[in-house]
Amino acid sequence: MKKFIQTIRYAAAQLAPVAAVLLFTNILLAQGPIFTGDANNLSNIIREALKLMAIILFCLGAVGVAWAIYNKMTGKEWGNQAFGSLLSFAFGTIVAVFWQLAQGRAVGVDTNF
């Protein structure tokens, strides 16, 4: 019985922050732009997030290539940076394809947003 009471106290202590948030804020009654029931707004948010993610990945790939070139010129390890930049470009291309699909367009793999 003593261990059961300790378990209940531990669980109550862990759930106290969640209970405080639910009791003292208006999270359950939020009326922001996402919670209006307009599915079009949510799809626009997803489209813009995909677009931003693809752009950031292509920029990271360019930074990785520059870093790999700098390390190669200075005689340091450069393979990890080159491999990371290739992965960034590849994943950026995949995200760009999903963005094209989310736009309802035919898939053309390019960076023209």
C-alpha positions in Angstrom: 0.0 0.0 0.0 2.9 2.3 0.8 4.4 1.8 -2.7 1.0 2.4 -4.3 0.7 5.8 -2.5 4.2 6.7 -3.6 3.4 5.8 -7.2 0.2 8.0 -7.1 2.3 10.9 -5.6 4.9 10.5 -8.3 2.3 10.5 -11.1 0.5 13.5 -9.6 3.8 15.4 -9.5 4.5 14.6 -13.1 1.0 15.5 -14.3 0.8 18.8 -12.3 2.3 21.0 -15.1 0.0 19.6 -17.7 -3.0 20.1 -15.4 -1.9 23.7 -14.7 -1.7 24.5 -18.4 -5.1 23.0 -19.0 -6.7 24.8 -16.0 -5.2 28.2 -16.2 -4.9 28.9 -19.9 -7.3 29.0 -22.8 -5.7 26.3 -24.8 -8.9 24.2 -25.1 -10.8 27.2 -26.4 -8.2 28.5 -28.8 -9.6 30.3 -31.8 -6.5 30.8 -33.8 -6.2 30.6 -37.6 -5.5 26.8 -37.5 -8.5 26.0 -35.3 -11.2 27.7 -37.5 -12.2 24.5 -39.2 -10.9 25.9 -42.6 -8.9 23.0 -44.1 -7.6 25.3 -46.8 -5.7 27.4 -44.3 -4.0 24.3 -42.8 -3.1 23.1 -46.3 -1.5 26.5 -47.0 0.5 26.3 -43.8 1.7 22.8 -44.9 2.6 24.0 -48.4 4.6 27.0 -47.1 6.4 24.8 -44.6 7.4 22.4 -47.3 8.6 25.3 -49.5 10.6 26.8 -46.7 12.1 23.4 -45.8 13.2 22.8 -49.4 14.8 26.2 -49.6 16.6 25.7 -46.3 17.9 22.3 -47.4 19.2 23.6 -50.7 21.0 26.4 -48.8 22.5 23.9 -46.4 23.7 21.8 -49.3 25.4 24.9 -50.8 27.1 25.7 -47.4 28.2 22.0 -47.2 29.8 22.1 -50.6 31.6 25.4 -49.7 32.8 23.9 -46.4 34.0 20.7 -48.1 35.9 22.7 -50.7 37.5 24.9 -48.0 38.5 21.8 -46.0 39.9 20.1 -49.1 42.0 23.2 -49.8 43.3 23.3 -46.3 44.1 19.6 -46.1 41.4 18.7 -43.6 38.7 16.1 -43.6 36.2 17.0 -46.3 34.3 13.8 -47.1 31.7 14.2 -44.4 30.8 17.7 -45.5 30.6 16.6 -49.1 28.4 13.7 -48.2 26.2 15.8 -46.0 25.7 18.4 -48.8 24.7 15.6 -51.2 22.2 14.4 -48.7 20.8 17.9 -48.2 20.4 18.3 -52.0 18.7 14.9 -52.3 16.3 15.4 -49.4 15.6 19.0 -50.7 14.7 17.5 -54.0 12.3 15.1 -52.3 10.7 17.9 -50.3 10.4 19.9 -53.6 8.5 17.0 -55.2 6.1 16.9 -52.2 5.6 20.6 -52.5 4.7 20.3 -56.2 2.3 17.5 -55.3 0.8 19.7 -52.5 0.3 22.5 -55.1 -1.6 20.0 -57.4 0.9 20.5 -60.2 2.7 18.0 -62.3 6.0 17.0 -60.8 9.0 18.7 -62.4 12.1 18.4 -60.3 13.7 21.8 -60.2 14.4 24.6 -57.7 12.0 27.1 -59.3 9.5 27.9 -56.6 
